[in-house]
Amino acid sequence: MLKLDKIWFNGKLISWDKAQVHILTHALHYGSGVFEGIRCYDTGRGGAVFRLADHVKRLFYSAECLGIKIPFSPNVLKKAVLATIKTNHLNECYIRPIVFCGLGTVGLDISHSPIYAAIIVWPWETYLSGKDISAFVSKFKRLSPKALPIDAKINGYYVNSIMAAAEAKKKRADEAILLDDNGFVAEGPGENIFTVKNGKLYTPAKGFILPGITRDSIMKIAEGLNIKVVEKRISQEELNNSDEMFFTGTAVEVCPITRLNGRKIGDGKPGKITQSVKNKYDKIVRGGDNSYKKWLTYV
């Protein structure tokens, strides 16, 4: 069972067992919260948090979209992340900042709900084990930008992801791929997606996706490796005819996809461009490339 020493909760480091909320917490009933997934990596010179400022900035953006005013400044939350890692004596971990509506009124109006903020850290291996995986195109569509701000990371959105991921497992695939409401490729349940064709790297354009921070990192890394990156609407036919494919995200990092809907992608092995950007990413997050040192915040 997962258990560490301390959790940061509403401005204080408290014991793991005392981090509790009421059963009528608004977010539990309606998904009224926002969160981030961040990683801290062991660099050999101590732990370093990857793109901390960018994650905190998006947390505040997501909260604004939901109408939540976070009762702490970005600097306070950044310092709290580092303090929580340090007090739990971790050099490498996953970090989950979460801000949510607490016990107020039971209805949908959140204006009378207290706002809680917490930061939890724990050791967590790469999601999907970091191996090359199989994917399946889901019957469930990605949430529509006509219905809600699609570029916010809001708790309730992830019911969509849960259903798509469960469907993939039933199809004996490791992960799902969701299409947007026009039938173009959007993303995975918790990942962005990249494809490779004729030496070029493609990824779905903004507008129907959560534009991930790892996604942005990979685009910058690819450009530094002189790999052309194209943001565009990707059809199912283009997806099926890809030479290479991979997911990106804080939890999954860079994860090669070698089978799609039961068929091999390329030769069924992680491709050259996938391996190049993955190797570079792995080096950067562990402090092995000073060209990207601005992305690291040391604990």
Summary of the structure (lengths in Angstrom):
residues: 299
radius of gyration: 19.4
end to end distance: 26.0
largest distance: 56.6
contacts: 1014
relative contact order: 0.15
helix: 31%
strand: 28%
